[in-house]
Amino acid sequence: MKNYLVKKDTIPVKAAFPVIDAHNHLWGNWQVDKVLQTMDEVGVVCYCDLTGNVHIEFSGGGYIITPGNISDFFENCGLKYPGRFYCFTMANFARPVHEPLFTDHKAFTEECIITLNEHVRMGAKGLKLLKELGLHYRDKDGNLINVDDERLAPVFEEAGRLGIPVLIHQADPSGFFEPVTEENEHYESLLKYPSWSFADKKFPRKGELLKRRDNLVRQHPGTVFILPHVANHAENLGYVADLLDNNKNVYTDFSARLDELGRQPYSSRELFIKYQDRIIFGTDMPANIDSSVDMYRTSFRFLETYDEAFYAPDYDGTFNRARWPVCGIGLPPNVLEKIYFKNILKIIPSLKESIDNEIIKNYKL
């Protein structure tokens, strides 16, 4: 379809302030030089690999998780490029989904706590849990393990004791839980990533997953939770606002949800301004591919400008397919500064010691 709209396009070459990409991965490879090249070109001063002790990469109509060693992250990133990268750990939550997560829950949590402490001593800044918990993982009796399962409570309490955040992914866009038909607004996404369809009734419904996650954050008020992807309910910003109002230990990011936010720019702008101290920047898209620079600049464009009718990248950071056009929300400078880097430094104070502050201090367009 040809578009005849005449409009002004304002694409930032670099972000208005230094950027910490607080939600990303290294996507199963160590092409760190390519990632750094992208970062320097667009003004990303620091980059978080959330899955520091596993490898995660797009493959087979979704993503594949394989075991890794957190020492590899520190060798290839942390030590080689000090101040530019940090990581979270998955501890021992990265198990094959066809195997029980645990047979002895006490042994599992004890091992997890030991691993978590060890990785934090090495420099990990938080705990990351993927959506497999709540959707796939089962115990030795074949029962689905929910995120608020009391057997896992010691792990979340330990994160609070250590003063590290837990970034936990629960649920997905609402269309991922509906039949894969042409009426589904994510139809093409689900054709591209068939493993992301949870329409089968063997999976919990999205509402159930969010209810259990919200119960989890209430059970552990002394633990900071980062609920990514606009708390995984970007289609309902009223719900997200209530969640933030009622749980002071909750923060969120907007990684991989520019499309959802950009089609409701008035409500999104209101949310970002009201909760400017609770939202952090993240992309959750590769930074080592040809479209990575444009991917970042599209995020900056959404945050900084009032541009209309442009397109967000796909979930893998490419632009070869678009769901719908989006609009920018033109945030004030003081809000941008918090979202780009100040909020994550508040959540993880130790980053102030390890990050390259000279880059932030001397940041120029």
C-alpha positions as CSV (number, residue, x, y, z in Angstrom):
1,M,0.0,0.0,0.0
2,K,1.4,3.4,-1.0
3,N,1.2,6.1,1.7
4,Y,0.5,9.7,0.5
5,L,0.9,11.3,3.9
6,V,3.1,14.4,3.9
7,K,4.9,14.7,7.2
8,K,8.0,15.9,9.0
9,D,10.5,13.2,10.1
10,T,12.8,14.0,13.0
11,I,15.2,11.1,13.6
12,P,17.8,11.6,16.4
13,V,21.3,10.6,15.4
14,K,22.1,10.1,19.1
15,A,20.0,10.1,22.2
16,A,19.5,13.4,24.0
17,F,21.3,11.9,27.0
18,P,23.6,9.0,27.7
19,V,21.7,5.7,27.4
20,I,22.0,2.5,29.4
21,D,20.3,-0.3,27.6
22,A,19.1,-2.1,30.7
23,H,17.3,-4.9,28.9
24,N,19.2,-6.8,26.3
25,H,21.2,-10.0,25.6
26,L,24.3,-10.9,23.6
27,W,22.2,-13.3,21.6
28,G,24.4,-16.4,21.7
29,N,27.6,-14.9,20.4
30,W,30.5,-12.7,21.4
31,Q,30.4,-10.2,18.6
32,V,31.1,-7.5,21.2
33,D,33.0,-5.3,18.8
34,K,30.0,-5.0,16.6
35,V,27.8,-4.3,19.6
36,L,30.2,-1.6,20.8
37,Q,30.3,0.0,17.3
38,T,26.5,0.3,17.4
39,M,26.6,1.7,20.9
40,D,29.1,4.3,20.1
41,E,27.2,5.4,17.0
42,V,23.9,6.0,18.8
43,G,25.0,7.0,22.3
44,V,24.5,3.9,24.3
45,V,27.2,4.1,27.0
46,C,26.4,0.8,28.8
47,Y,24.7,-2.4,27.9
48,C,23.1,-5.2,30.0
49,D,23.3,-8.8,29.1
50,L,20.4,-10.1,31.2
51,T,21.4,-13.8,30.5
52,G,25.0,-13.6,31.5
53,N,25.3,-17.3,32.4
54,V,23.4,-18.7,29.4
55,H,23.3,-18.2,25.7
56,I,20.0,-17.1,24.1
57,E,19.5,-16.7,20.4
58,F,16.8,-16.4,17.8
59,S,16.3,-19.8,16.1
60,G,13.7,-22.3,15.1
61,G,10.7,-20.0,15.2
62,G,11.5,-18.5,18.6
63,Y,14.6,-18.5,20.7
64,I,16.9,-21.3,22.0
65,I,18.5,-21.3,25.4
66,T,21.8,-23.2,25.9
67,P,23.9,-23.4,29.1
68,G,26.8,-21.0,29.5
69,N,29.3,-19.9,32.0
70,I,29.1,-16.4,33.6
71,S,32.9,-16.3,33.5
72,D,32.7,-16.0,29.7
73,F,30.7,-12.8,30.1
74,F,33.3,-11.2,32.3
75,E,36.2,-12.4,30.1
76,N,34.7,-11.2,26.9
77,C,32.9,-8.1,28.1
78,G,33.3,-7.0,31.7
79,L,37.1,-7.2,31.8
80,K,37.8,-6.5,28.1
81,Y,35.6,-3.4,28.0
82,P,35.3,-2.1,31.6
83,G,32.4,0.2,32.3
84,R,30.5,-0.7,29.1
85,F,28.8,-3.9,30.0
86,Y,27.1,-5.5,33.0
87,C,25.1,-8.7,33.4
88,F,22.4,-10.4,35.3
89,T,22.4,-14.1,36.1
90,M,19.7,-16.7,35.7
91,A,21.4,-18.8,38.4
92,N,20.0,-22.3,37.9
93,F,16.7,-21.4,36.3
94,A,17.9,-22.1,32.7
95,R,16.9,-25.7,32.5
96,P,15.6,-27.6,29.4
97,V,11.8,-27.3,29.4
98,H,11.3,-31.0,28.8
99,E,13.0,-31.8,32.1
100,P,11.7,-31.1,35.6
101,L,13.0,-27.8,37.0
102,F,13.6,-29.7,40.2
103,T,13.0,-33.0,41.8
104,D,13.9,-31.8,45.3
105,H,12.8,-28.2,45.7
106,K,14.9,-27.6,48.8
107,A,18.0,-28.7,47.1
108,F,17.1,-26.6,44.1
109,T,16.6,-23.4,46.1
110,E,19.7,-24.0,48.1
111,E,21.8,-24.4,44.9
112,C,20.1,-21.3,43.4
113,I,21.0,-19.2,46.4
114,I,24.6,-20.4,46.4
115,T,24.9,-19.7,42.7
116,L,23.2,-16.3,43.0
117,N,25.6,-15.3,45.8
118,E,28.6,-16.5,43.9
119,H,27.6,-14.6,40.7
120,V,26.9,-11.4,42.6
121,R,30.3,-11.6,44.2
122,M,31.7,-11.9,40.7
123,G,29.8,-8.8,39.6
124,A,26.3,-9.9,38.4
125,K,23.8,-7.1,39.1
126,G,20.5,-8.9,39.3
127,L,18.5,-12.1,38.7
128,K,16.7,-12.7,35.4
129,L,13.8,-15.2,35.0
130,L,12.4,-16.0,31.6
131,K,8.8,-16.8,30.8
132,E,9.5,-20.5,30.8
133,L,8.7,-20.3,34.6
134,G,5.0,-20.3,34.7
135,L,4.5,-21.6,31.2
136,H,6.7,-24.7,30.9
137,Y,8.7,-25.7,33.9
138,R,7.3,-28.5,36.0
139,D,8.2,-30.4,39.1
140,K,9.0,-34.1,39.4
141,D,5.3,-34.9,39.6
142,G,4.6,-33.1,36.3
143,N,2.9,-30.1,38.0
144,L,3.3,-26.7,36.5
145,I,5.5,-24.5,38.7
146,N,4.0,-21.0,39.1
147,V,6.0,-17.9,39.8
148,D,4.4,-17.4,43.2
149,D,5.0,-21.1,44.2
150,E,6.0,-20.9,47.9
151,R,8.8,-23.4,47.2
152,L,10.7,-20.7,45.3
153,A,10.1,-17.9,47.9
154,P,13.6,-18.3,49.5
155,V,15.2,-17.3,46.2
156,F,13.3,-14.0,45.9
157,E,13.9,-13.3,49.6
158,E,17.6,-13.8,49.0
159,A,17.6,-11.3,46.1
160,G,16.1,-8.8,48.4
161,R,18.7,-9.5,51.1
162,L,21.4,-9.1,48.5
163,G,19.9,-5.8,47.3
164,I,19.7,-6.9,43.7
165,P,16.6,-6.6,41.4
166,V,14.7,-9.5,39.9
167,L,13.7,-9.0,36.2
168,I,11.0,-11.5,35.5
169,H,9.1,-12.0,32.3
170,Q,5.6,-13.2,32.6
171,A,3.0,-13.5,29.8
172,D,3.3,-11.8,26.4
173,P,1.1,-9.7,24.1
174,S,-2.5,-10.6,24.5
175,G,-2.7,-12.0,20.9
176,F,-0.1,-14.6,21.7
177,F,-2.8,-16.3,23.9
178,E,-5.5,-16.2,21.2
179,P,-6.0,-18.5,18.1
180,V,-3.6,-17.9,15.3
181,T,-6.0,-16.6,12.7
182,E,-6.0,-13.6,10.4
183,E,-8.2,-11.7,12.9
184,N,-5.4,-11.8,15.5
185,E,-3.5,-8.6,15.3
186,H,-0.3,-10.5,15.9
187,Y,-1.0,-13.1,13.2
188,E,2.1,-12.5,11.2
189,S,4.3,-12.4,14.3
190,L,3.0,-15.8,15.3
191,L,3.6,-17.2,11.9
192,K,7.1,-16.0,12.1
193,Y,7.6,-17.2,15.7
194,P,5.3,-20.2,16.1
195,S,6.7,-21.2,19.5
196,W,5.4,-17.9,20.9
197,S,1.8,-19.0,20.5
198,F,0.2,-20.0,23.8
199,A,-3.3,-20.4,22.4
200,D,-3.3,-24.1,23.4
201,K,-5.4,-24.5,26.6
202,K,-2.5,-26.5,28.1
203,F,-1.0,-23.1,28.9
204,P,-2.3,-20.8,31.6
205,R,-4.2,-17.8,30.3
206,K,-2.5,-14.4,30.3
207,G,-4.7,-13.1,33.1
208,E,-3.7,-16.1,35.3
209,L,0.0,-15.5,34.7
210,L,-0.2,-11.8,35.5
211,K,-2.3,-12.5,38.6
212,R,0.4,-14.9,39.9
213,R,3.2,-12.5,39.1
214,D,1.4,-9.6,40.9
215,N,0.9,-11.9,43.8
216,L,4.7,-12.6,43.8
217,V,5.7,-9.0,44.0
218,R,3.2,-8.4,46.9
219,Q,4.7,-11.4,48.7
220,H,8.2,-10.0,48.6
221,P,7.9,-6.2,49.3
222,G,11.6,-6.1,50.3
223,T,12.7,-7.2,46.8
224,V,12.8,-4.9,43.8
225,F,11.1,-6.3,40.7
226,I,11.6,-5.1,37.2
227,L,8.6,-6.2,35.2
228,P,9.7,-5.8,31.5
229,H,7.8,-5.0,28.4
230,V,5.5,-2.5,30.1
231,A,4.7,-5.1,32.8
232,N,3.7,-7.3,29.8
233,H,0.4,-5.7,29.5
234,A,1.1,-2.7,27.2
235,E,-2.4,-3.1,25.8
236,N,-3.8,-2.0,29.2
237,L,-2.0,1.0,30.6
238,G,-4.6,1.6,33.2
239,Y,-3.7,-1.8,34.7
240,V,0.0,-1.0,34.5
241,A,-0.6,2.3,36.4
242,D,-2.6,0.5,39.1
243,L,0.2,-2.1,39.4
244,L,2.8,0.7,39.9
245,D,0.6,2.6,42.3
246,N,0.0,-0.4,44.5
247,N,3.6,-1.9,44.5
248,K,6.4,0.5,45.3
249,N,8.9,-2.3,44.8
250,V,8.0,-2.5,41.1
251,Y,9.7,-0.9,38.1
252,T,9.1,-1.5,34.4
253,D,10.8,-1.2,31.1
254,F,9.3,-0.8,27.6
255,S,11.6,-3.0,25.7
256,A,10.2,-4.5,22.5
257,R,6.9,-2.7,23.0
258,L,7.3,0.5,20.9
259,D,4.5,-0.7,18.7
260,E,2.0,-1.1,21.5
261,L,2.9,2.2,23.1
262,G,3.2,4.2,19.9
263,R,-0.4,3.5,18.8
264,Q,-1.6,5.1,22.0
265,P,0.7,8.1,22.3
266,Y,-1.4,10.3,24.5
267,S,-1.9,7.6,27.1
268,S,1.7,6.5,26.8
269,R,3.0,10.0,27.3
270,E,0.8,10.4,30.4
271,L,2.2,7.1,31.8
272,F,5.8,8.0,31.2
273,I,5.5,11.4,32.8
274,K,3.5,10.2,35.8
275,Y,5.8,7.3,36.5
276,Q,9.0,8.9,35.3
277,D,10.9,7.5,38.3
278,R,9.8,3.9,37.7
279,I,10.5,3.3,34.0
280,I,13.9,2.3,32.6
281,F,15.2,2.1,29.0
282,G,15.7,-1.3,27.3
283,T,15.4,-2.6,23.7
284,D,15.6,-6.5,24.0
285,M,16.8,-6.5,20.4
286,P,20.2,-7.4,18.8
287,A,22.8,-4.7,18.6
288,N,25.1,-6.4,16.2
289,I,23.1,-6.6,13.0
290,D,22.7,-4.2,10.1
291,S,19.5,-2.6,11.4
292,S,20.6,-2.1,15.0
293,V,21.5,1.6,14.6
294,D,18.0,2.3,13.2
295,M,16.5,0.2,15.9
296,Y,18.0,2.4,18.6
297,R,17.2,5.6,16.8
298,T,13.6,4.6,16.5
299,S,13.4,4.2,20.3
300,F,14.9,7.7,20.7
301,R,12.5,9.1,18.1
302,F,9.6,7.6,20.0
303,L,10.7,9.1,23.3
304,E,12.0,12.5,22.1
305,T,9.9,13.6,19.2
306,Y,6.3,14.1,18.1
307,D,6.8,12.4,14.8
308,E,3.8,10.7,13.4
309,A,3.1,7.5,11.3
310,F,6.5,5.8,11.5
311,Y,7.3,2.2,12.1
312,A,8.8,0.3,15.0
313,P,11.2,-2.6,14.5
314,D,10.1,-6.2,14.7
315,Y,10.8,-8.3,17.8
316,D,14.2,-9.3,16.3
317,G,15.2,-5.7,15.6
318,T,14.6,-5.8,11.8
319,F,12.3,-3.6,9.8
320,N,11.1,-5.9,7.1
321,R,7.6,-6.2,8.6
322,A,5.4,-3.7,10.3
323,R,2.2,-4.2,12.4
324,W,0.9,-0.6,12.4
325,P,2.3,2.9,12.4
326,V,3.3,4.6,15.7
327,C,3.7,8.2,16.9
328,G,6.3,9.8,19.2
329,I,5.5,11.0,22.7
330,G,7.9,14.0,23.0
331,L,9.0,13.7,26.6
332,P,10.6,16.6,28.5
333,P,14.3,16.6,29.0
334,N,14.2,15.9,32.7
335,V,12.0,12.8,32.1
336,L,14.3,11.6,29.3
337,E,17.3,11.8,31.5
338,K,15.7,9.6,34.2
339,I,14.5,7.0,31.7
340,Y,17.7,6.9,29.7
341,F,20.1,6.3,32.6
342,K,19.3,7.8,36.0
343,N,16.6,5.3,37.0
344,I,18.6,2.2,36.5
345,L,21.5,3.7,38.4
346,K,19.0,4.3,41.3
347,I,17.9,0.6,41.1
348,I,21.5,-0.7,40.9
349,P,23.7,1.8,42.8
350,S,26.8,-0.4,42.3
351,L,26.6,0.4,38.6
352,K,27.8,3.9,39.5
353,E,31.1,2.4,40.6
354,S,31.6,0.2,37.6
355,I,30.2,2.1,34.7
356,D,32.4,4.5,32.8
357,N,31.3,7.7,34.3
358,E,33.6,9.7,32.1
359,I,31.6,8.7,29.1
360,I,28.4,9.9,30.8
361,K,30.1,13.1,32.1
362,N,31.5,14.0,28.7
363,Y,28.6,12.8,26.6
364,K,28.0,14.9,23.6
365,L,25.9,14.6,20.5
